[in-house]
Amino acid sequence: MSSSNSKPIRLGVCGLGGYARVVLKMLQAAADKFEPRFELVAACDLDLAAHGDLTPVLKDRGVSLYENYAEMLKHPALDVVWLPLPIQLHAPYTKQAVAAGIAVICEKPTAGCIDDLYDMIKVRDESGQPVFISYHTIPHSACVKAKTLLMEGVIGKVQHASLVASWPRHLQYYNRNNWAGRLKVDQTWVLDSPMNNALSHFVNLVLYLLGSSFDAWADPCWLDVELYRANKIENFDTVCAQLKNCNKTTAQVILTHAAKKQFGPELKIVGDQGVMWWEQDRIRIARHGEAVEVVYEHGDDDIAMRLSLVKSAARFIYGMPADGVSYTTLESTIPHMKVVCGASEATPVYDVPAEFTYTYDDPSNGPAVAIKGFEEVISACSDGGLMLHESGLLQFAKPHGSIDLTDYVSFAGPAEYQAISTNG
């Protein structure tokens, strides 16, 4: 598209429920705040009648409404579609749009497996249409500040990062649709998990901050991983992973949805001259021999934090320079997808025995399952750089699986599937 700022980017949103509501709020909050700007001209949902609170408002704003995605793509004034959709639809809907000559903003994660990601790249290249992936942490000022400081060497040569997060998820969360906690929907991989959904922003952020240049993501070459499930789901709700990257940096990631206490994401980056702590509202550093110093703070609420995403997406779709941030392209998300698929391929998901879990009642969301004492285990493993089974604190823990990710380009399927295939 032309880089002239006089013409708005005419946008269609696919979906009116769930996260699509957040997208619509973001677009409204961003209206007329910067150029280029989006103009919402179309929206589609398979069941418009289910959104009777919203459809009259959109009609009054002149937005064309559809119950068929293919029909919306025929809208005569459509430049780009935003896809806040279930994971299994990211690849096919992206490919359908770019093949029709329409640019795409696709929600995270990019796809359910790395094969779908490479297929998206192929179809995008054939069409020439831009595809932007919506990881909202990357264009926010906190991330930009952190990456800039790291590139300036504020803590010396970056060596290691550790990410821990406990984001409880209740039973209703896993029962809300046909893909939550699933490995596959029909014949399409989704690999839904903390690592490939709710906390994927921060796994991607770790890889970005460990990248050797401002616009580079670290490329994982080796993965050790343990996967567990306390909930009655197909995939895991708890993961401990250790990464070795091709640029000689390392990372540890411990995430769970099966705990009662919410904390994190807590991201610590270690260099040979100091330490940086990235948090969602501030950045702290401590150089060797010096006190901890707060070097950045912000008071943005959730929507305000996402305005930078809208601005970045608009500039990317327009073909404009990134203006001091890094664009998240399809290629940018290959490292994350390598980790997600590699984890599933490297080790089975082990059930947490019932005697090591308990059920509690969340006043807002109903019953939820938690692993006993897991919050303390996270801290001990993170502080000591230990895998869960190495800590000796979890009787049910199993030795980790490992996988070489150096030339990893295709998903062979989860370890459980491979075992069935081998033995069958």
C-alpha positions in Angstrom: 0.0 0.0 0.0 1.0 3.6 -0.4 2.7 5.3 2.6 0.6 8.4 2.3 -1.2 9.0 5.6 -4.3 10.6 4.0 -6.1 7.3 3.3 -7.3 5.1 6.2 -6.7 1.3 6.1 -10.1 -0.3 5.5 -10.4 -3.2 7.9 -12.6 -6.2 8.4 -12.8 -8.2 11.7 -13.6 -11.9 11.7 -15.6 -12.8 14.8 -17.7 -10.7 17.2 -17.3 -12.7 20.4 -14.5 -13.6 22.7 -11.2 -11.8 22.0 -12.8 -10.1 19.0 -14.5 -7.8 21.5 -11.0 -6.7 22.8 -9.9 -6.0 19.2 -12.9 -3.8 18.7 -12.2 -1.9 21.9 -8.6 -1.5 20.8 -9.6 -0.1 17.4 -12.1 2.3 19.1 -9.5 3.5 21.6 -7.0 4.0 18.8 -9.4 6.0 16.5 -7.7 9.2 15.3 -4.8 8.9 17.8 -2.2 8.3 15.1 -1.6 7.9 11.4 -2.2 5.7 9.4 -5.4 4.7 11.0 -7.8 1.8 10.6 -11.4 2.3 9.4 -13.7 -0.6 10.3 -15.8 -1.3 7.2 -16.8 -5.0 7.7 -17.2 -7.7 10.3 -18.3 -11.3 10.1 -19.5 -14.0 12.5 -21.1 -17.3 12.0 -24.0 -16.3 14.3 -24.7 -12.6 14.1 -27.9 -13.1 16.1 -25.9 -14.1 19.1 -24.4 -10.6 19.2 -27.5 -8.5 19.3 -25.9 -6.1 21.6 -23.2 -5.2 19.1 -24.6 -5.6 15.6 -26.9 -2.5 15.7 -24.0 -0.4 16.9 -21.8 -1.6 14.0 -24.6 -1.1 11.5 -25.1 2.5 12.7 -21.4 3.1 12.1 -21.8 1.9 8.5 -20.0 -1.5 9.0 -21.1 -4.2 6.6 -22.0 -7.4 8.5 -21.6 -11.0 7.2 -22.1 -14.5 8.4 -19.7 -15.9 5.8 -16.0 -15.2 5.7 -15.6 -15.8 2.0 -18.4 -13.2 1.4 -16.7 -10.6 3.6 -13.5 -11.0 1.6 -15.5 -9.9 -1.4 -16.2 -6.5 0.2 -15.1 -4.0 -2.5 -13.2 -1.7 -0.1 -11.4 -4.2 2.1 -7.6 -3.8 2.6 -6.9 -6.0 5.6 -8.6 -8.5 7.9 -8.0 -9.0 11.6 -8.3 -12.6 12.7 -9.1 -13.1 16.4 -10.1 -16.7 15.9 -9.5 -20.2 17.3 -6.0 -21.5 16.7 -7.1 -24.1 14.1 -8.5 -21.3 11.9 -5.4 -19.1 11.8 -3.6 -20.8 8.9 -6.6 -21.5 6.6 -8.2 -18.0 7.1 -4.9 -16.2 6.6 -4.2 -18.1 3.4 -7.7 -17.5 2.1 -7.4 -13.8 2.7 -3.9 -13.2 1.1 -5.0 -15.4 -1.8 -7.9 -12.9 -2.3 -5.4 -10.0 -2.3 -6.1 -8.9 1.3 -3.5 -8.3 4.0 -3.8 -10.0 7.4 -3.4 -9.3 11.1 -3.5 -12.7 12.7 -3.8 -13.2 16.5 -1.2 -15.2 18.4 -0.2 -18.0 18.2 0.6 -17.9 14.5 -0.6 -21.5 14.0 -1.0 -24.9 15.7 2.2 -26.3 14.3 5.3 -25.2 12.4 4.2 -26.9 9.2 1.2 -24.7 9.0 3.4 -21.7 9.7 5.7 -22.5 6.8 2.6 -23.1 4.6 1.4 -19.6 5.5 4.7 -18.1 4.5 4.6 -19.9 1.2 1.1 -18.6 0.3 1.9 -15.1 1.6 5.0 -14.9 -0.7 2.9 -16.1 -3.7 0.3 -13.4 -3.0 2.6 -10.5 -2.0 0.3 -9.5 0.8 1.7 -8.6 4.2 0.9 -10.7 7.3 1.3 -9.3 10.8 1.2 -11.4 13.9 -0.5 -9.8 17.0 2.0 -10.3 19.8 1.1 -7.1 21.8 4.2 -7.1 24.1 6.7 -6.6 21.2 5.7 -3.1 20.1 5.0 -1.8 23.6 7.4 0.8 25.1 8.4 -1.6 27.9 9.7 -4.1 25.4 11.3 -1.5 23.2 13.1 0.0 26.2 14.3 -3.4 27.4 15.6 -4.5 24.0 17.3 -1.1 23.5 19.1 -1.3 26.9 20.2 -4.9 26.2 21.6 -3.8 22.8 23.4 -1.0 24.5 25.1 -3.5 26.8 23.6 -2.2 30.0 24.1 -5.6 31.7 27.0 -6.6 29.4 26.8 -9.7 27.1 23.4 -11.3 27.5 23.7 -14.9 28.7 20.5 -16.3 30.1 16.8 -15.6 30.6 14.3 -17.1 33.0 10.5 -16.8 32.7 8.1 -18.0 35.4 4.3 -17.5 35.5 1.4 -19.0 37.3 -1.9 -18.0 35.7 -4.7 -20.2 37.2 -7.3 -21.4 34.8 -10.6 -22.9 36.0 -12.6 -25.8 34.6 -14.9 -23.4 32.8 -11.9 -22.1 30.8 -11.3 -25.6 29.4 -15.0 -26.2 28.7 -15.6 -22.9 26.9 -15.0 -24.2 23.4 -13.9 -27.2 21.4 -10.2 -26.5 21.3 -9.1 -25.4 24.8 -6.5 -27.8 26.1 -6.7 -29.9 22.9 -3.9 -31.3 20.8 -6.0 -31.4 17.6 -9.4 -30.3 16.3 -10.5 -32.6 13.6 -7.3 -33.0 11.5 -5.7 -29.7 12.5 -3.1 -29.4 15.2 -3.8 -26.7 17.8 -1.4 -27.7 20.6 -3.3 -25.4 23.0 -1.4 -24.9 26.2 0.1 -22.1 28.4 3.0 -22.0 26.0 0.9 -21.7 22.8 -1.9 -19.5 24.1 -2.4 -17.5 27.2 1.4 -17.1 28.0 2.7 -17.4 24.5 3.2 -13.6 24.4 5.9 -14.0 27.0 7.6 -17.0 25.6 7.9 -15.1 22.3 9.2 -12.1 24.3 12.0 -14.1 25.9 13.1 -15.2 22.4 13.0 -11.6 21.2 14.9 -10.1 24.1 17.6 -12.8 23.7 18.0 -12.0 20.0 21.5 -10.8 18.9 20.3 -7.6 17.2 17.4 -5.2 17.7 15.1 -6.9 15.1 16.3 -10.5 15.7 14.7 -13.3 17.7 17.0 -16.0 19.3 16.8 -19.3 17.3 16.5 -22.3 19.6 18.8 -25.2 18.8 18.2 -27.6 21.8 15.3 -28.1 24.1 14.9 -30.1 27.4 11.3 -30.2 28.6 8.8 -31.7 31.1 5.1 -31.6 30.5 2.3 -32.3 33.0 -1.5 -32.0 33.2 -3.5 -31.7 36.4 -6.7 -30.9 34.5 -8.6 -33.5 32.5 -7.4 -32.2 29.1 -5.5 -33.6 26.1 -2.5 -31.3 26.3 -0.4 -30.0 29.2 -1.3 -27.2 31.7 2.2 -27.1 33.2 5.6 -27.0 31.6 9.2 -26.7 32.5 11.7 -26.1 29.6 15.3 -25.2 29.2 16.5 -23.8 25.9 19.9 -23.5 24.2 19.9 -21.0 21.4 22.1 -20.8 18.3 23.6 -17.5 19.6 24.9 -19.3 22.7 22.2 -17.8 25.0 20.0 -20.0 27.2 16.6 -19.8 28.8 14.4 -21.5 31.3 10.6 -21.3 31.2 8.2 -22.6 33.9 4.5 -22.0 33.3 1.4 -23.3 34.8 -2.4 -23.0 34.7 -2.7 -25.5 37.6 -2.0 -23.3 40.7 -4.2 -21.2 43.0 -2.0 -18.2 43.3 -1.5 -15.9 40.3 1.8 -14.3 39.7 4.0 -13.3 36.8 5.1 -13.2 34.2 8.4 -12.6 35.9 11.2 -12.3 33.4 14.9 -12.1 34.5 17.7 -11.6 32.0 21.3 -12.2 33.1 24.3 -10.7 31.5 28.0 -10.9 32.3 27.9 -7.5 34.0 24.5 -7.4 35.6 20.8 -8.4 35.7 17.6 -7.0 34.2 14.1 -7.7 35.5 11.3 -7.1 33.0 7.8 -6.8 34.4 4.6 -5.7 32.7 4.7 -2.2 34.3 8.4 -1.6 34.9 12.1 -2.5 34.2 14.7 -2.9 36.8 18.5 -3.4 36.4 21.3 -4.2 38.8 24.9 -3.9 37.6 27.4 -6.0 39.4 28.2 -4.3 42.7 25.4 -1.7 42.4 22.0 -1.4 43.8 18.8 -2.3 41.9 17.6 0.6 39.9 14.1 1.2 38.3 14.9 2.4 34.7 11.4 2.4 33.3 7.8 2.6 34.5 4.5 3.0 32.9 0.9 3.2 34.1 -0.9 1.9 31.0 -4.0 -0.2 31.5 -4.6 -3.3 29.3 -6.2 -1.4 26.4 -3.6 1.4 26.5 -0.8 -1.2 26.4 -2.3 -2.5 23.2 -2.5 0.8 21.4 1.1 0.4 20.4 0.1 -2.9 18.7 -2.6 -1.2 16.7 -0.1 1.5 15.6 2.6 -1.0 14.7 0.1 -3.2 12.8 -1.1 -0.2 10.8 2.4 1.0 9.9 3.3 -2.5 8.8 0.3 -3.0 6.6 0.9 0.4 5.0 4.5 -0.6 4.3 6.0 2.1 6.5 9.2 1.9 8.5 8.8 0.4 12.0 9.5 3.7 13.8 11.7 2.3 16.6 9.9 -1.0 17.2 10.3 -4.5 15.7 7.5 -5.9 13.5 6.3 -9.4 14.3 6.2 -11.2 11.0 5.5 -14.8 10.2 9.3 -15.4 10.2 9.6 -13.8 13.6 7.4 -16.5 15.1 9.3 -19.5 13.8 11.4 -19.7 17.0 8.3 -19.8 19.2 6.7 -22.5 17.0 9.9 -24.5 17.2 9.7 -24.5 21.0 6.0 -25.3 21.0 6.2 -28.2 18.6 9.5 -29.4 19.9 8.2 -29.6 23.4 5.2 -31.8 22.3 7.4 -34.0 20.3 10.2 -34.4 22.9 8.2 -35.9 25.8 4.8 -37.3 26.7 2.4 -35.3 28.8 2.3 -36.9 32.2 -0.8 -36.9 34.4 -0.4 -35.4 37.9 -1.7 -38.1 40.3 -4.9 -37.0 42.1 -3.2 -37.1 45.5 -0.9 -34.3 44.4 -3.7 -32.0 43.4 -6.7 -30.3 45.0 -9.8 -28.6 43.8 -10.7 -25.1 45.0 -13.6 -22.8 44.2 -12.9 -19.5 42.4 -15.6 -17.0 43.5 -15.8 -15.6 40.0 -15.2 -18.6 37.8 -16.1 -21.8 39.7 -14.0 -24.8 40.5 -10.4 -25.1 39.4 -7.6 -27.7 39.9 -4.2 -26.9 41.4 -1.0 -28.8 42.1 -0.2 -28.8 45.8 2.6 -26.5 46.7 3.5 -25.7 43.1 4.1 -22.0 43.6 7.0 -22.8 45.9 8.4 -25.4 43.5 8.4 -22.8 40.7 10.5 -20.4 42.8 13.0 -23.1 43.9 13.5 -24.3 40.3 13.8 -20.9 38.9 16.3 -19.7 41.5 18.4 -22.9 41.1 18.1 -23.3 37.4 16.6 -26.8 37.9 14.2 -28.9 35.9 11.2 -29.9 38.0 12.4 -33.5 38.4 15.8 -32.3 39.5 14.4 -30.3 42.4 13.3 -33.4 44.4 10.2 -31.4 45.4 7.6 -33.2 43.2 7.3 -37.0 43.8 5.4 -37.4 40.5 8.0 -35.6 38.3 9.5 -37.5 35.4 12.9 -37.0 33.7 12.8 -34.5 30.9 12.7 -35.3 27.3 15.1 -33.6 24.8 15.1 -32.6 21.1 17.5 -31.1 18.7 15.9 -28.0 17.1 18.8 -26.9 14.9 17.1 -27.7 11.6 13.6 -28.3 12.9 11.0 -27.5 10.2 8.3 -30.2 10.5 6.2 -31.5 13.4 6.2 -35.3 13.7 3.3 -35.2 16.2 3.2 -35.4 20.0 5.3 -38.1 21.7 2.2 -40.0 22.7 1.1 -40.2 19.0 4.6 -41.3 18.0 4.5 -44.1 20.5 1.1 -45.3 19.3 2.3 -45.2 15.7 5.6 -47.1 16.6 3.8 -49.8 18.7 0.7 -50.1 16.6 
